[in-house]
Amino acid sequence: MRWMPILVLVSLAASGCASTSRVTQSGLASWYGPDFHGKKTANGEVYDQNGLTAAHKTLPFDTIVRVTNLDNGRQVTVRINDRGPYVQGRVIDLSRAAAREIQMIGPGTARVRIEILEAGGPIPDDLNREIFSVQVASFTDPEQARKRATELRGGWVQPARADGQRVYRVMVGRYGNREQAEEAMRDLKSRGVDGFVKQVQN
């Protein structure tokens, strides 16, 4: 029988972002390394395969999680700074260094449990649900970003880091799949607003 990921929400703090939130997720982990080393991650950082980081589809960037290899009990603590994995049935992509810590370099994948130790923002109710939006601008001045967002229906501002500095991305809409976001992007372009689809945290 094909092994499928199981999502277990044990409890959520009322605010959805307390560091004591006991949210866990179980599934299949993989790892990525040399092919991506030195390239930018989804949050704008440069990927370092020797750092203790990971990619997750929906957890807010800078969320700290403990990953336990269910086959051998070994654990590693990592920070979420990228999006992925993009292979069906996998729940987290570890850096090479993190994968080495829990002895999954050779096998390539492992059954794991993910526990949130410190949330980098609001935790989605469903950790497997991906959210997409259309990015139409980016500013270093938050007031400029907010002004632009108010000019667009469904506009909102997402703070982020890029090239070592704080930026404020102007996003339009929140969509449950990429196809809906691409349709919205085409509609924006027909009205003279250029943008591109981006997976975002909730």
C-alpha positions in Angstrom: 0.0 0.0 0.0 1.3 3.4 -0.9 2.3 5.3 2.2 0.5 8.7 2.4 1.1 11.7 4.6 -1.1 12.1 7.7 -1.8 15.5 9.1 -2.5 15.7 12.8 -3.5 19.0 14.4 -3.0 18.4 18.1 -3.9 22.0 19.2 -3.7 25.5 18.1 -3.1 28.6 20.2 -5.9 31.1 19.9 -3.7 33.5 18.1 -2.4 30.8 15.7 1.2 31.9 16.1 2.3 31.2 19.7 5.6 29.5 20.2 4.0 26.8 22.3 1.6 25.8 19.5 1.7 22.0 19.4 1.0 21.5 15.7 2.5 18.3 14.2 2.5 16.8 10.7 3.7 13.4 9.6 4.8 12.4 6.2 7.6 11.7 3.9 10.7 13.9 3.9 13.3 14.4 1.2 16.4 16.6 0.9 18.0 18.9 -1.6 21.6 20.0 -2.0 24.3 20.7 -4.6 22.0 21.5 -7.5 20.5 24.4 -5.5 23.4 25.4 -3.4 24.1 29.2 -3.8 20.7 29.8 -5.5 18.0 32.0 -4.0 15.3 30.4 -1.8 11.7 31.5 -1.8 12.2 34.0 1.0 15.1 35.7 -0.9 18.0 34.2 1.0 20.8 32.3 -0.6 20.5 28.6 -0.1 23.3 27.0 1.9 23.1 23.2 1.8 25.3 23.2 4.9 22.8 25.2 7.0 20.0 23.7 9.1 17.1 24.9 6.9 14.1 23.3 5.1 11.4 23.9 2.5 7.8 23.5 3.4 4.7 24.2 1.3 2.7 26.4 3.7 4.5 27.1 7.0 5.5 30.8 7.4 9.1 31.6 6.7 11.4 31.6 9.8 9.2 29.0 11.5 11.4 26.7 13.6 10.5 23.0 13.5 11.8 19.8 15.0 12.0 16.9 12.5 12.1 13.4 13.8 13.1 10.5 11.6 10.5 7.9 12.6 12.7 5.0 11.3 15.6 5.7 13.7 14.4 8.3 16.2 17.1 10.9 15.3 16.0 14.6 15.4 17.1 17.9 13.9 15.8 21.4 14.4 15.5 23.5 11.2 14.3 26.9 10.1 11.8 27.2 7.2 13.2 29.5 4.4 12.0 27.9 1.2 9.0 26.4 -0.5 8.6 22.8 -1.5 8.8 19.9 -1.9 7.1 19.6 -5.2 6.8 15.8 -5.3 3.4 14.5 -4.4 3.2 12.8 -1.0 6.2 14.6 0.5 5.8 17.1 3.3 9.2 18.7 3.8 12.5 19.1 2.0 15.6 19.3 4.3 18.9 20.8 3.6 21.8 18.4 3.1 23.2 19.2 6.5 19.8 18.6 8.2 19.3 15.3 6.3 22.7 14.1 7.4 21.7 14.8 11.1 18.9 12.3 10.9 20.8 9.9 8.7 18.6 10.1 5.5 21.3 11.1 3.0 21.7 7.5 1.7 18.0 6.5 1.5 17.0 9.9 0.1 13.7 10.0 1.9 12.4 9.1 5.4 9.2 9.0 7.3 9.2 11.9 9.7 7.2 13.9 12.2 7.3 17.7 12.1 6.7 19.6 15.3 6.5 23.4 15.4 8.7 24.9 18.1 8.4 28.6 17.1 6.1 30.0 14.5 7.3 32.7 12.1 3.7 33.9 11.6 0.1 32.6 11.7 -0.1 28.8 11.2 -2.6 27.6 8.6 -5.3 25.3 9.8 -4.3 22.8 7.1 -0.6 22.5 6.6 -1.0 20.8 3.3 -3.1 23.6 1.8 -1.1 25.9 -0.6 -2.1 29.5 -1.2 -1.2 31.5 -4.3 -1.3 35.2 -5.0 -0.2 37.6 -7.7 2.7 39.9 -6.9 2.5 43.2 -8.7 5.1 45.3 -7.0 7.8 45.4 -4.4 8.9 48.4 -2.3 11.5 49.1 0.5 9.1 51.7 1.9 6.1 50.2 3.7 3.9 53.3 3.2 4.4 53.1 -0.6 3.5 49.4 -0.6 0.4 50.0 1.5 -0.7 52.9 -0.8 -0.3 50.7 -3.9 -2.2 47.9 -2.3 -5.2 50.1 -1.5 -5.4 51.0 -5.2 -6.0 47.4 -6.2 -9.0 45.4 -5.3 -7.9 42.5 -3.1 -4.5 44.1 -2.6 -2.4 43.3 0.5 1.2 43.7 1.6 3.6 40.8 2.4 6.8 41.8 4.3 9.8 39.8 3.2 13.6 39.8 2.9 15.4 40.0 -0.4 19.1 40.6 -1.0 19.6 41.1 2.7 17.1 43.9 3.1 13.5 44.2 4.2 11.0 44.6 1.3 7.3 44.9 1.1 5.6 43.0 -1.7 2.2 44.1 -3.0 0.1 41.1 -3.6 -3.4 40.7 -5.1 -5.8 38.0 -4.0 -5.4 34.7 -2.2 -6.2 31.6 -4.3 -6.4 27.9 -3.4 -4.6 26.8 -6.6 -2.2 28.1 -9.2 -4.8 28.0 -12.0 -7.1 30.5 -10.2 -4.1 32.8 -9.5 -3.0 32.7 -13.2 -6.5 33.6 -14.3 -6.4 36.6 -11.9 -3.0 37.6 -13.3 -4.3 37.6 -16.8 -7.2 39.8 -15.7 -4.8 42.2 -14.1 -2.7 42.4 -17.2 -5.7 43.1 -19.3 -6.2 46.2 -17.0 -2.6 47.3 -17.4 -1.2 45.8 -14.2 1.8 43.5 -14.7 2.5 40.7 -12.2 3.4 37.1 -11.6 2.0 34.2 -9.6 3.7 33.4 -6.4 3.0 30.8 -3.7 2.6 32.6 -0.4 2.2 31.7 3.2 -1.2 32.0 4.8 
